[in-house]
Amino acid sequence: MSLISYVTQIQFDFGAIRLLKSECERIGIRRPLIVTDQGIRTAGIIDSVLDALGTESSVPVYDRTPPNPNESAVRDAVDEFKKHDCDGIIAVGGGSSIDLAKGVAVCATHSGPLQSFAVIEGGAARITSATAPVIAIPTTAGTGSEVGRGAILILDDGRKVGVISPYVVPKSAICDPELTMKLPAALTAATGMDAIAHCLETFMSPAFNPAADGIALDGLWRAWRHIERATTHPDDRVARLNMMSASMEGALAFQKGLGCVHSLSHSLGGINPRLHHGTLNAIFLPAVIEFNREAPSVREEGKLARIAQAMGLENPAEVGPSVKAITNRLGLPTGLAEVGVTREMFSNIIKGALKDHSHKTNPRIASEEDYQMMLEASL
């Protein structure tokens, strides 16, 4: 059993879910609300969570998390939290459930609508230590939200925004690769590409954080070598463990910032919430990598060469094309047209990307024309 204390406390191993009760006791959660979705409940994972809690009293469960969590769902779950006088949240699922739980943790303990806590609204300063504690139990290997300091949520006005603060980092992450073993191939692939995007983009970010850079490269190394095996052989425990590790590492690393891949995918995901975030990241990656190639911090520090080395490639020029090739081998869309995006949508996508919090942490600050070029290259 590995105990990691970087950003937050992480329990990582097959069977780690059995530590849930002791983690609740350590944090001081006595009346938790479980936040999840219908698929996780149907799969029987919530039964395992309740067994691990070992409580004789009933634990309220909010299982209506939408694929892209929104302000309406936050309000509904806050009502459940207050109705049952809860003092903490156990988030079980992928990034959607964990991000929703973070939104609930803030809104249940602070006055004001969700919008007032969005980074682009100056909301980070409004989030305090009063935030309800969260224990995150991921069931996918992609977003790494279990160790992230932010939540991506869709406001009532359609904007997809970040709610970011050290106070929303889960107090405990229970990473049990066993919970990902039944993940469908398409979801394994899409969430896995999300993890790869996090590792690649955070490493290219110009902020100085050598620890995050090292973690990002290790996460990329693990994900690149195991994503296809995890997708085609879902019962491969080594592949599942390494993908969950890569997912966690990508989010540990992106404390230093992301970039244009995410500003574009956040914007487009707000326009069409049915599109999977990880799939969009995979589509945008090659064009953004090419755009970043001439960034001073990328060129002078030889970052593409170091990325290529982690991916087992001889030539840094192969990084972008190799991402597109593996996306294709995984059976995911490699172009925006395949997911129904048209040129008529570009203007709105660009408007959202320019306002996104990830826009400013790209190694090159993109203009409207730059985003137009990236969208064309990704079509």
N, C-alpha and C positions, 0 to 999 in steps of 0.2 A: 504494500500500500504506500503510495507516494503522497506526502503532505506538502503542498506548495503554498507558500505565502508570498505572492507577488501580485499586487493590486488588491487581492482578496484571498481568503482561504479556500483552497481547492482540494476536494477529496476525489482522487482519480484511481479507478480500478474497476474491473469486473466485480459486480456485487456491491459497489460503493453505496447503492441506495439504502442498504441496511443501516447506514450511519445517520439516516435522516432524523430519527428521534433524538439522538445525542447532539446533533447539530442544532436542532430547535432548542434544546436545553441550554446549550452553550450560548446561543444568541439571546435567549429569553423570550422566545415565541411560545405562547401557551394556547392561544386561540387563533390558529392560522386559517386563512382562506386559501383554498387551492384554486389556482387559475390555470385553465387548460383549454383544450378544444374537444369537439365531439369525437374526432378520429382517435385521439389518444385515449379517451374514455372507452370507446368501443373496443380498442385493442387490448384492454385489460390492464393498461399501465397504471391507471389510477388505483385499481385494486391493490397493486403491488406497493404503491405509495402509502395507502391506508394501512396495509399490513406492516410496513416499516415503521409507521407512526405508533402502531400498537395501542391506539387509544380506544377506550370503551365508549366514549361519547362520539356523536356524529360530528364530522368535519364538513363545513359548507364547501361546495364545489361550484365554481363558475366555469362552465364548459362551453361558452358561446363565443370564444375568441375567433374573429374572422381571419381569413388568410393574410390580409393586411390590416393590422389592428387600427381602429379609428376612435375618434373622440366619443362617439355614441357608446361603443363597447366599454370605454373607460368609465363613463358615467354609470352604466348598468352595473359594472363590477364594483364600483365605489359604493353603490347602494347596498350590494350584498355585504361588503366589508363592514359598513356601518350597521346594517341590520343585525348582524351576528356579533357586533362588538369585537371585531377581530383586532389583533395586535401585531400581525405579520402576515406575510404571503409566501406560499410555496408555489412557484411557477414550474409547471411541468409541460414540456413540449419543445417546439422549435423556437426560432427567434420571435415569431408572432406572439406566442403566449408569454414569453419572458419579457418582451418589450411592453406588452399590455400590462403585465404585473407591475413593471416599473412606473408606468403612467398612473396606475391605481395607487401605488405606494406614495406618490407625490400628491395626487389630487385628493386622496382621502385624509390627508394630514395638513393640507394648506388650503387657504381660501382662494377662489378665482378659478376661471375655466382653464382647460388644458393649454389653450393658446398662450396664456400669460406665462407659461413656463418654457416655451420654445426658445431655442438659442437665438433665432433670427428676430425674436421679439424682446431680446434682452432678458430672457427668463432665467438664465443660469443663476443669477444673483438672488433670485426669489426662492430658490430651493434650499432648504435648511436641514439641519440634523434631525428635525422632527419627522422626516421621511420614514415611513414604515419599513422595517427590515424585510428583505426578500431573500429566500433560499431558492436558487435556480437549479433545476434538474433538466438538462437538455436531452432531447430524444432524437435530435438530428446532429450532424457534424458539418456545420457551415457557418452560422452567424457568429458564434462565440459570444452571444449576448450574455451568457452566464457570468462572464468576467468583464463585461463592458461597462463603461460609465455613462452610456446613453441609451435612449430608446427612440426608435423611428416610428412615428405615429401620424395618421392622417387626420387633419383637423376637419371640422364641419364645413369649412370653406373649400376643401379639396386639396389643400397644401399638405405635402408630406414633409414633416419637420423633425428635427432632432430635439429631444429633451435630454440635456447633458449636464451632469453634475457628479462630483465624487460621491455625493450622498445617494445616488441611485445605483451605485455598484452593489450587486448582491453581497450580502454578508457571508454567504457560503455558496460555493458551486459544487454540486455533486455530479461528477462526470463518470457515468457508468456506461461503457461501450455496449454492454449487454442490451441496453434499451434501444440501440440503433439497429439491432440484428434483423428486425423485420421491416426496416425501412424500404419502400419500393425502389427499384433501380433508378427510375427517372428522378426521384427526390434525392436519392443518394448522390447522383451525378450533379444535379443543380445546386444542392447545398454544398457539395464538395468544391465546385467551382467558385462558390461564394468565399469559401475559406482560402482558396488559391488567390482570388482577387484581393482579399484583405492582406495576405502576406506580400504579394507583389506591390500593391499600391502603397502600403505603409512603408515599405523599404525604399521606394522611390521618393517619398515625401522628404522635403528638404530640412525638416526640423532635426536638431542634433539630439539624438537619443540612441547611443550605441547599443545599449541593452535591448531596446526594442528592435533594432536592426538585426541583432543576432538571433533573437527569438523568431523574427519574421523569416529569416533565411532557413532556420531549422524547420519551421512549419511548412514552408514551401517544399523543402527537400522531402518531408514525410508525405505531404499531400500528392505531390507529383508522382511519387513512386507507388502510391497505394490507391488512388482514386479509381482507376479502372478495375483493379481487383475487387475493391469493395462493391463496385457497381455490378460486376458480372458474377461475383461469388459472395453473396450477402452473408454467408455463414463463416467467412474467413475472419477469425478473431484478431489476427495480427493486423489485417487491413482496417478493420473497424476501429481498433485501438489507435492506430496511427492517424486515421482520419479525424477521430475525436480530438486527438492531441493537436493536430494541425489547426482545427477549428478554434480550439482554445488559444493556441499560440497566436493566430491571426488577430484575435481580439485583444489579447494582452499587448500585442505590438501596436495596434492602431490607436493606442492612446496618443501617439505622436501625430496622428492625422492621416486622412485618406487623400482623395483627389478627384479628378474629372470622371473616373469610372463611376464613382458613387454620386457625384452631383448629377450626372445624367440619369443614372438608374433611379435615384430618389425622385427626380422630377417626373420621369416617365411613369414610374410606379404610382405616383399621385394622380396622374392623368388616367391611367388604366390600372386599377388595383388588382386586376386578375392576373397581371403579368408577374412571374416569379422573379424575385430580386436577384437570386443567384444566377438565373439564366440571363438576365439583362447584363449583369456584371461580366459574364463570359463573353457575351456579344460585343460589349464595348471595349474590353481589355486590349485587343490587338491595335485598334486605332489610337487609344490613349498611350499605349507603350510607344508607338511610333511618334506621336506628338511630343512625348517627354524625352525622346532620344537626345534632343539638342539642348535640354535644360542644363545650365552650368553645373548644378549639383549632381546631376546624373552623369554627365560627361566627364567632369573633372575627378569624380570619385570612382569612376569605373563601375558604376552600379549595374549596368546591364551585363557586364562580364561576370560579375559576382552572382547575379541572378541566373545567368546561363550555366555557371558552374553548379549551382544548387539543383538545376533541372537536368544536369547531365548532358548539356549541349556544348559543342565545341565553339560555335560562333554566336556572339551576342545578337547578331542580326536574325538568328533563328527563333528568338524568344517569342515575338508576336505571332509569327506563322505557326509555331509549335502549339501555342495556346489555342489558336483556331482549329488546328488539326485534332487536338485531344478533345475539344468541345464536340467536333463532328463525330469522332469515334465513340463518344459517350452517348450519342443519339440526341444531343441537344441542338436547338436552332443555332446557326452561326451568323444569321443576319436578321435585322429588324423586320424586313418584309415578311419573314416566316412567322412572325408573331403579330402581324396585322398593323405594323407601324407604317405610315405613309409620309411623304415629304410635307404634306399639308399640316402635319402635326409638329414639324420641326420648330416652328416659331415658339409655340407654347413650351416645348421641352427646353429650349434654350433659355427662355425667361425664368423657368424654375431652376435650371442649373446655375445660372448666374447668382441666384439668391441663396443657394444651398450652402450649408456650413462647410461642406467638403471642398467647395470651389476654391477657397483661399489657401488650402494646404497642399494643392498640387504643385509640383516643382516648377511648372510654368503657369502663370496666370492666363487663363484662356479668355479670348475675346468672343463676341458673338460670331465672328467669322471663323474662329478656330473651332467653336462648337459645331457650326454648320459643316465644316470639313470633316470633323469626327463622325457626325451623324451620317454624312454621305458615305464615308468609308465603311460604316457599320451597317448600311442598308442591305 
